[in-house]
Structures are given as structure tokens and as C-alpha cells.
Amino acid sequence: MTIQDKTGGQLLVEALEIHGAERVFCVPGESYLAVLDALHDADIPVTVCRQEGGAAMMAEAHGKLTGKPGICMVTRGPGATNAAAGIHVAAQDSTPLILFIGQIEQSMREREAFQDVNYRQMFGGMAKWVAEIDHAHRVPEFLSRAYHVATSGRPGPVVLALPEDMLVEMAAVAQPEPWQQVETYPGPGQMKQLADKLAGATKPIAILGGSRWNEEAVGDFTRFAERFDLPVACSFRRQMLFDHLHPNYAGDVGIGINPKLAERVSQSDLVLLVGGRMSEMPSQSYSLLNIPQPSQSLVHVHPDAEEHGRVYRADLAIHASPTAFAQAVAELEPEPVSARKWEVAAAHEDYLAWSNARPQTPGDLQMAGVMDWIEGNMPETAIFTNGAGNYATWLHRFHRFRSFGSQAAPTSGSMGYGLPAAVAAKLAFLDRPVVCFAGDGCLQMTMQEFGTACQEGANIIVLVIDNGMYGTIRMHQERHYPARISATKLQNPDFAALARSYGAFAETVETTDAFGPAMERAMQTGRPALLHLKIDPEAITPAASLSQIRAQAEAKQ
């Protein structure tokens, strides 16, 4: 069979089709017109975004929820610098993503041509691999490698620059077979050591995190925890990895951790850390586990060999993906009699008491009431997204995540993530409700992507929790510099009116009783929707008001 000449742009799109790309998120640019032209004839849907940071975050959320590399395309220079926000999320969240950047013609190198950037220098500290495709005949090779690098070991972003002249160069070259997930399995000896450690432990706890999970792996690990009477916690913003109403669930190890759970981790005699890195946020600023030698016996399971011993020296380091590890532990046989059932029950009771508490905060709109309605009315399959801010505490603490694939949130703490993530989630899972939690400051970092939702018909529901300020920073100001307010106040638009101008459904909600009916109307409208929730600025956390935080700080001075 004769291989036909094709442009570099055509070869790139052909490779994306072969490797199973499900969607391209992009902001168009003249630097990669040949790729856009090739996409015209392809079967890959293209989502046109408003800003490259939003496009990259959409691609990251797609990768996070599907386990397949999200695909993002941006133009050179400013397009690439804008997209860096999403690349940082993908790096810290261990998410497979491939960013394609249009690049200057090769004959213009070393002249600081229009929008020229050295992408190896720019992304070298964030991406797993940064390269430039100099010849069209190497496009299939680079795409195959990009897919394997982005998904193998600890997943992460790959950045490929596309010189403009390469994209119109003709080449006749065969495409390789589609990429395959590279799995790393634990050895039988390691499984025997793990079984021995579990048999000798009286207060063990498992903490699940990272990526490389799927629904089957979550089920396998759940059955393992049941048989071994093992309390299970989820790491920061990885709460979809275990059913919160399962009797073995102990809570989330994240910001604002349940003090009883923090104590349980600190006093455990065996920590089984699966998939995660136990970095600053889940470790409570690296205080739960001593560095480099934890006081607890640590079994660390991670798909990247370089992660073992990087921060914590494990007693048993298992180089395996969570998927492969869960499959292996499903075959372990526990001791005939377990004395740990009371530990499991106590851990779950502590979680329920923590999440069932309904603190009253200042103002007519109570976020506790909002969460009550959500818990009583949203299906278990609903997907929740959020960015960064104190408002996210209400979702993380009081929502019961029941199923895998129901959460997309940045462990990197990136503001502006929730809205683009919600768009990507809805486009990937059309039959599932998608709700975005966003603070007023958080939303305005990517608010323009609400236009993308409307253009795509992505019927998401955005809950804007508006207190008129950068609330998290204001909270820290009051703790460290009480009553010295600086650079945290926001003058906000009428978010509901702004959403309606896009053609969406929108309402303003100012009381607890008004939320449920407004949410029902939003769900029934069949359009993207936004509810503008106006909360009292004093209602800064579930535990304390701004005035209380200020008074506590002043008392210490």
C-alpha cells in the first residue's frame, strides 16, 4: 500500500485520531493554521476557548476524569504563556496532558522573532518532556512518544512546539499503532511483606491519592479494605477515590482536616500511602509524617520510581500504579480474626460527626443549607468541580462523594479552575449533572469560559459564592495583620446579569430558602446556568467569622 504525502499538520491530526484523542481544546492562532485546516476534515471535536489558560485547564480536567491525555492547542508566545497556568495544574496534579504550541519558522530562530519563546526553558521545570518537531516525517514518532510519556509512571504534561514551516512540509510516513498504558506491577515478595505488616498492625490507615486510578481499581481497593478491616482516607482533592458512606471511610486528609483524623494518622502504626505524594497540603505542612524517616511504618505505593525516597523513606516502597496495586491486593488473604473492627468503626463515626455538623454562620444565606439541599437532591453520579478559595471547604467537608469520576479539583490550588473544568467534564460526560463551585474572585479569573460553555451547549450549573473579596487572603490578613486590610476587596459585577447576557439561565440567591427552588429551575432549563449566591462577608469559614478571627489575632498581640 502506497503511503501518500501529507503535510505535517495532517500527519499530526491523523496521529491524534489513531491515538484516540477525544477532543481538542484550543484558542486558534495563525502559527498553526495547517493543523486547524486538518482538523476541518477530522472526526475530533474542537472546543474553541476564550483564553489559553482556560483551554489548558479544560484539557487537564479531561485528562483527570478520563485518564487519557487531554489535548490543548495554542499559539506561540502569549498563547503559550497563558497556557502555562494549566500546565502547572497538570504537573502538580499528575495529570496526562499534551500541549501543542505553534512556533516561529525555523529559519527565524535566534533572532527573537515575533512572539518567539524558548519553550524548553519556559516549561522545562513543569513538563515531563518539552520538544520541538523539526521535520514532518517525525510527527508520528513524536506523537507516540508524547502519549507514552504523558501517561507512564507519574503522569504529567508534555509540550510540543510546532514550527510553522514544518506544519506545511510534505512527508510520506507510516503511523505507529495506538499508544498503550504502561503498567508497573508489585512483586509477590512485596505483597507478602505487606500482608505481614498488616497482620502485625493494630492502628493502620490507608491514604489514597494521585492519579492512575479507575473505577475497577477503586472497587478492588474497597474490597481489600473491607477484608482487612482497614480505615481509608483520601488525600487532598482526591475524595472520589472512596465512597464516603462506606463504613471504612475515615475522611479526607486535606486543608481544614478533621482534627481527629489528623490525630489518627499521627498515631497510626502503619500508613499505607497509595498513589499520592503526601505533599504540603495533605501532610499539614509536612507535620503528619516525619522527614525523611516517618515515625509510623510507611508503605508507599507509587508508579514513579523516582518518587520513592524523594521526601519520605518508606519501610516498604512498592513501585506500582494504583490500578495494578489494587488488582494485586484484591488477591491477598487476611488473617482469620481481626481485632481492628472497632478502629474502622470509630474512624467512620468521627468522619460522620465531622461532616454532619452544620455550623451557623452570619447572614441570611447559609452555606450549610445549600449543602443540605445538594446532599438531598443531587444524584451520586453528579460531577463537582471547584478552583481555590475558602468557599471550597463547604464542598470538601460536607459533600459525600460516592463514585469514581465525580470530582475535578486542583491539588495545585489554582484559582479559576472550576469553570473550565466543569465545561470539560460536561463535554466528556453528557449524561451526568456537572456543578461548579466558584468564589467571586476565583470565577473572574476564567469567567470568559462561560461563553465557551454556552457556545458548546455544555449545560453546567455554576454556583458563584460571592463575598466581595479574595476571602482566603483576607482571612490570613486578619490572622497575621488584624484590621489592616489591603488589596483584598473586590467590586463585583451582577454575575446573574452577566450570565444572562451569554444566553444562559441565571438567578440571584440571597436566602437559604431561595436556593433549592432556584437550583431546581437551573436543572430543568436545559441550558448552562449560573446562580449568584450572595453570602455575608463575615461568613469566611465554617468554623469562625472574620470578626472572630480578628479578635483571636488581636488577643495574641
VOKE-506099 format. One record per residue (C-alpha): x, y, z; residue in three letters. Coordinates in pm, whole numbers, plus 32768, in hexadecimal, padded with zeros to 4 digits. Example, Ala and Ser with C-alpha at 12.3 -4.5 7.8 and 13.67 -1.06 7.14 Angstrom:
REM residues 2
84CE7E3E830CAla/85577F9682CASer/
END
This chain:
REM residues 557
800080008000Met/808E814F7F96Thr/80B6825180A9Ile/803F83A48031Gln/80F084ED8067Asp/804D85B98179Lys/809B87008223Thr/812787068381Gly/7FD9879083F5Gly/7F1C86708354Gln/800C857083E7Leu/7FDB86078541Leu/7E6085F88530Val/7E6F8499849DGlu/7F49842E85C4Ala/7E5284C686BBLeu/7D3C83FA861CGlu/7E0B82BB862BIle/7E5F82F0879AHis/7CF4832A87F1Gly/7CE8849F883CAla/7B8484E688AAGlu/7B878662888FArg/7C6B8788884BVal/7C5688BE8925Phe/7CEF89EC887DCys/7D0F8B5E8841Val/7D5D8B8586CCPro/7E988C2C864DGly/7F378C7084FCGlu/806B8BAD8569Ser/7FB88A5F8544Tyr/7EBE8AA0842DLeu/7F23895E8380Ala/7EB2889584AFVal/7D68895184C1Leu/7D3489088351Asp/7D7687958386Ala/7C81878E84AALeu/7B73880483B4His/7B7486A98319Asp/7BA385E4845CAla/7AA9853D8543Asp/7B3D85DF8678Ile/7A5A86E48719Pro/7AFF88378748Val/7A9F8919886BThr/7AF58A86882DVal/7B528B2D8975Cys/7B748C9B89D3Arg/7CC98C978A77Gln/7DE58B9D8A6BGlu/7DEE8B6B8BE4Gly/7C858AF98BD7Gly/7CCC8A168AAEAla/7DEE89708B64Ala/7D1D89448CA0Met/7C0A88A28BD2Met/7D0687B28B3DAla/7D8E876A8C99Glu/7C3387218D22Ala/7BED863A8BFDHis/7D2D857C8C49Gly/7CDE85718DBBLys/7B8284E08D87Leu/7BD183EC8C6CThr/7D3A83858CAAGly/7D8683D38B3CLys/7E5C84FD8AD6Pro/7D97863C8AB2Gly/7DF386F38971Ile/7E2C886B8967Cys/7E9E89448846Met/7F128AAC8865Val/7FD68BA8879FThr/813B8C1487E1Arg/81B18D1488DEGly/80898DA7899EPro/7FB98C718954Gly/80C08B9589F3Ala/80F78C758B21Thr/7F818C7E8B62Asn/7F6D8B028B46Ala/807C8AD98C4DAla/7F758AF38D60Ala/7ED889AC8CEEGly/802889048CC0Ile/807F894D8E2AHis/7F3788AC8E99Val/7F8287778DC8Ala/80E1875F8E57Ala/807E87768FC6Gln/7F4386A58F98Asp/7FF685918ED3Ser/7F0885AF8DADThr/7F52853C8C48Pro/7F4286648B58Leu/7FE086BE8A0BIle/8009882C89B2Leu/804F88848848Phe/80DE89DF880CIle/80FF8A8986BBGly/82648AFD8689Gln/83268BEF85ADIle/83B98B738466Glu/85038ABF8497Gln/85BC8BB583B7Ser/856B8CCB84B1Met/860C8C2A85E0Arg/86FB8CED86BEGlu/86738E3F864AArg/85658E6F8753Glu/84608E638643Ala/82F78EC6867CPhe/82748E1287B6Gln/83A98D3587C7Asp/83DC8C70890BVal/84CF8B5B8966Asn/83D28A5A89DCTyr/84D489698A65Arg/85448A778B57Gln/83E58AF18BA1Met/834389A28BEAPhe/847588D78C48Gly/842988E08DBCGly/82B8888C8D97Met/828E87978C78Ala/8303862E8C67Lys/838786668B07Trp/83AD879E8A31Val/8410877E88C4Ala/83F48820876FGlu/839B87578639Ile/849287C98530Asp/842D86E18413His/82D5867183A1Ala/834085068375His/838484F484EDArg/8224855F8553Val/81A783F8858BPro/82DB83A8865CGlu/82B384DC8738Phe/813D84A6876ALeu/816B833C87D1Ser/8278839F88C8Arg/81A684C0894CAla/808283DB899DTyr/815F82DD8A4BHis/822383E08B13Val/80E8849A8B80Ala/8044835B8C04Thr/816282848C86Ser/81EF82848DE8Gly/817283BE8E91Arg/8098845A8D81Pro/80C985C48D22Gly/80D586C38C0BPro/819A86AE8AC9Val/81DC87E489F5Val/821E87D0887FLeu/8277890487B2Ala/820E89048645Leu/82DE89E0855CPro/81FB8A83845DGlu/82C68A0E8331Asp/82D188A683B3Met/8157889C83B9Leu/814088DD8241Val/826787FE81E6Glu/820486C28127Met/826985658197Ala/820583FD8150Ala/8222833A8293Val/8167821E833DAla/80B6824C8489Gln/8102816185AEPro/8000809A866FGlu/7F368158877APro/7FDD819C88C8Trp/7FB580A189E1Gln/7FB180E38B56Gln/80F480658BF3Val/80A67FBB8D3FGlu/819A7F6D8E57Thr/812E7E4D8F36Tyr/819C7DFC909APro/82617CC090D3Gly/81E57B91919BPro/82EF7BCC92A1Gly/82777D2E92DBGln/81117CB692FEMet/81847BBA9403Lys/823A7CCD94C3Gln/81037DA694B5Leu/80297C8C9536Ala/811B7C529657Asp/811B7DC596B0Lys/7FA07DD496ABLeu/7F8A7C9E9785Ala/80687D3E988CGly/7FC87E999888Ala/7EC77F04998BThr/7E828066990BLys/7EBF806A9794Pro/7E2C816696A2Ile/7E2C817F9528Ala/7E4282CE9474Ile/7DE282CE9305Leu/7E5683D99212Gly/7F00842790CAGly/7E8C83BC8F72Ser/7E9382758EABArg/7D4F81FF8F52Trp/7C16817E8EA8Asn/7AC381018F18Glu/7B347F988F25Glu/7C647FF08FFBAla/7B8A80AE90F0Val/7AA97F7D910DGly/7BD07E92913EAsp/7C657F6B924FPhe/7B157F8C92FBThr/7AF27E139314Arg/7C567DF99395Phe/7C0D7EFB94A6Ala/7AD27E3F9509Glu/7B837CF2952DArg/7CAC7D8295ECPhe/7BE27E6C96CFAsp/7CA47F989655Leu/7C3381019688Pro/7C5981C29540Val/7C8E83379513Ala/7CAF83FE93D2Cys/7DBC84FD938ESer/7D7E866C9341Phe/7C7D86919228Arg/7C88851D91D6Arg/7B4684D1928FGln/7AA58416916FMet/7B8E82F091B3Leu/7AB7825E92CAPhe/7941825E9316Asp/790B83509435His/77E9828794C3Leu/78AB814294C2His/78E580CE9629Pro/7A6080C995EFAsn/7A7682379588Tyr/7B368313967BAla/7B2E846995D0Gly/7C0B854694FAAsp/7D72859D954EVal/7D73870094C9Gly/7D4E886C9526Ile/7C7A8898965EGly/7CA3872B96BDIle/7BC9869097CAAsn/7CAA86AA9900Pro/7C4D85469962Lys/7CBF84C6980ELeu/7E0785849829Ala/7E3D84E5997DGlu/7DE8838E98F0Arg/7EEE83B097DEVal/7FF5843198D0Ser/7FB9831499C7Gln/7F9381FA98CBSer/809280E398CAAsp/807380A69753Leu/802781A1963DVal/7FD8810B94EBLeu/8005822C93F6Leu/7F8381CA929EVal/7FBA82A4916CGly/7FF583EC9221Gly/812984B09284Arg/80B0853493D6Met/81268690937BSer/80F087D59439Glu/7F7487E89442Met/7F18868194A4Pro/804286669591Ser/7FD887A2964AGln/8116885A95EBSer/81E187199607Tyr/818186E19772Ser/80C185959766Leu/81ED84C796F6Leu/8350850C9765Asn/844E85519651Ile/8508848E95DBPro/84B3836F96C8Gln/834683689738Pro/830282F2989ASer/81ED8216980DGln/823F80E8973CSer/820B816795D9Leu/81AD809A94A9Val/81BB817F937AHis/8123810D9232Val/816F81EE910BHis/819481BB8F92Pro/82CC82948F79Asp/840C81F78FFCAla/84A8834F9031Glu/839783AE9127Glu/8402829F921BHis/84E98333931FGly/84CC848F928BArg/842B851993CAVal/83D583EF94A3Tyr/84A382B794D8Arg/83A8819A94D0Ala/83D48053958EAsp/833F7FAF945BLeu/834B8067930EAla/82767FCA91FFIle/82B08042909CHis/8156800C9008Ala/803280CE8F7FSer/7EFB80E4905CPro/7E3E80198F58Thr/7F387EFC8F59Ala/7F617F0A90D3Phe/7DE97EFC9110Ala/7DD37DCD902FGln/7EE87D2390F6Ala/7E5F7D6D9253Val/7D0B7CE991E9Ala/7DAF7B9191EDGlu/7E4B7BB09349Leu/7DB77AD9945CGlu/7D8B7B7B95B2Pro/7DC77AD99705Glu/7C9B7A069775Pro/7C497AED989CVal/7C6B7C6798A2Ser/7C707D3F99D9Ala/7C587E829910Arg/7AE47E9798CELys/7AB37F9199E7Trp/7BC480719950Glu/7B0F80719803Val/79C280BF98A5Ala/7A5681D4997BAla/7B008275984FAla/79BD82789788His/78F582FF98AEGlu/79F2841A98D2Asp/79C6846B9762Tyr/784A846D9779Leu/784E854E98A9Ala/7938863F97F6Trp/7873864996B1Ser/771A86459756Asn/7763877D9820Ala/76A488A79799Arg/774C89E39817Pro/767F8B229810Gln/772D8C4B9770Thr/76CF8DBB9758Pro/75D38E1E964CGly/74878DB895B2Asp/75228CBF94C1Leu/75B48B96957AGln/76A98ABE94B8Met/764E89A195A2Ala/74ED89B79517Gly/757389BC93B4Val/7635887E93F9Met/750587DB949AAsp/743E8813935CTrp/7556878E9281Ile/758186579358Glu/740C86129351Gly/73CD864F91E0Asn/74FF86199103Met/753F84BD9075Pro/767483F890DAGlu/76F884128F76Thr/770285908F7CAla/785986258F39Ile/78CD87459015Phe/79E588328FB7Thr/7A878953906CAsn/7BB58A369066Gly/7C608AC4919AAla/7BD78B8992BDGly/7B318B669411Asn/79E28B239367Tyr/7A6589CD92FAAla/7A6C895E9467Thr/78F38939945FTrp/79078846933DLeu/7A32878093BBHis/79B48758951EArg/783E873194F5Phe/7806868793A6His/7807850A939EArg/78C2849A9269Phe/783883429217Arg/78CD82DE90C7Ser/7A0C82EA8FFEPhe/7A2284058F02Gly/794684F18FC9Ser/7A4C85F89024Gln/7B3286E18F65Ala/7BF287CF9043Ala/7D59884F903BPro/7E4787C89142Thr/7F2888E090C3Ser/7E3689DC915BGly/7E008A969014Ser/7CF28B9F9013Met/7C128BAB8EE3Gly/7C178A318EB1Tyr/7AAF89D78F05Gly/79FC8A718DDALeu/7AD989EA8CC0Pro/7AE6889A8D74Ala/796A88918D7EAla/795688D58C08Val/7A4887B98BBEAla/799286CE8CADAla/7841870F8C0CLys/78C786E08AABLeu/796285938B12Ala/783185188BD4Phe/76FA85AA8B32Leu/760B84D58BFEAsp/768F85428D53Arg/763B86828E11Pro/776887678E41Val/7774886E8F53Val/788A896E8F74Cys/78D38A1490C2Phe/79878B609093Ala/79D58C8A916CGly/79A48DE690DDAsp/7B1B8E1A90BFGly/7B588CBA903FCys/7A4C8CCF8F32Leu/7AC88E168EA2Gln/7C188D7D8E4AMet/7B6F8CA98D3BThr/7A0C8D3B8D2AMet/7A308D628BB1Gln/7A1D8BE78B8CGlu/78AC8BFC8BE7Phe/788E8C6B8A7DGly/79338B268A18Thr/78308A648AE2Ala/77168B1C8A35Cys/77AA8AF488DAGln/77DB897D8914Glu/7687894D89B9Gly/773788C28AECAla/761C88D28BE8Asn/76E889078D21Ile/766C89B28E5CIle/77588AB48EF2Val/772A8B19905DLeu/77D88C669094Val/78178C919208Ile/78408E09921EAsp/78C88EB79355Asn/79628FDF92A1Gly/7ACE8F8F92E3Met/7BF18EA392BETyr/7B768DEE93F3Gly/7C958D01943AThr/7D958E18942DIle/7CB98EF89504Arg/7C9F8DE09604Met/7E198DC39613His/7E388F3D962BGln/7D588F40975DGlu/7E208E2897FBArg/7F738EC897C8His/7F28903C979CTyr/7DD490719844Pro/7D04919A97D0Ala/7E0C91FE96CDArg/7D4591B39594Ile/7E0791D5944FSer/7DD0916692E5Ala/7CBC906A932CThr/7B76912592E6Lys/7ABC90E4919FLeu/79B591B490EEGln/78F290AB9038Asn/77FE90AE8F14Pro/769C902B8F1BAsp/77068EC68ECAPhe/75A38E598E79Ala/75748F748D80Ala/76C58F258CE6Leu/76678DB68CBDAla/75188E138C1FArg/75D18EEA8B23Ser/76758DA78AA6Tyr/751A8D0E8A77Gly/752A8C3B8BB2Ala/74318C0A8CCCPhe/748F8CCF8E03Ala/74008D3F8F4FGlu/74798DF79083Thr/744D8D3E91CCVal/745C8DFD9315Glu/73AD8D14940CThr/73CD8BA59466Thr/72628B589411Asp/728B8BEA92B5Ala/73A98B049254Phe/72EB89BD9221Gly/71E08A469137Pro/72E78B089073Ala/73BA89CF9050Met/728F89088FD4Glu/72458A108ECBArg/73B28A0E8E63Ala/73B088948E3CMet/727088988D6EGln/72CD89AE8C7EThr/739E88DC8B90Gly/749D89F58B6DArg/75DE8A578C1EPro/757B8AF78D66Ala/760F8BD78E70Leu/75938C1D8FCFLeu/76248D519075His/76328CFF91EALeu/76668E3892BBLys/76F68DDC940CIle/77548EB59533Asp/78C68F189528Pro/78DB8EB29697Glu/788F8D489637Ala/79F78D0295DBIle/7A158B989659Thr/792B8A9496EDPro/79E68AB49837Ala/7A148C29986DAla/79A78D8097EFSer/7A958E909780Leu/7A548F5098C1Ser/7AA18E1F9993Gln/7BE58DE098D8Ile/7C498F4C9905Arg/7BF68F459A79Ala/7CC38E079AABGln/7DEC8EA799F8Ala/7DD58FE99ABDGlu/7DC68F279C03Ala/7F158E879BB0Lys/7FC28FD39B6EGln/
END
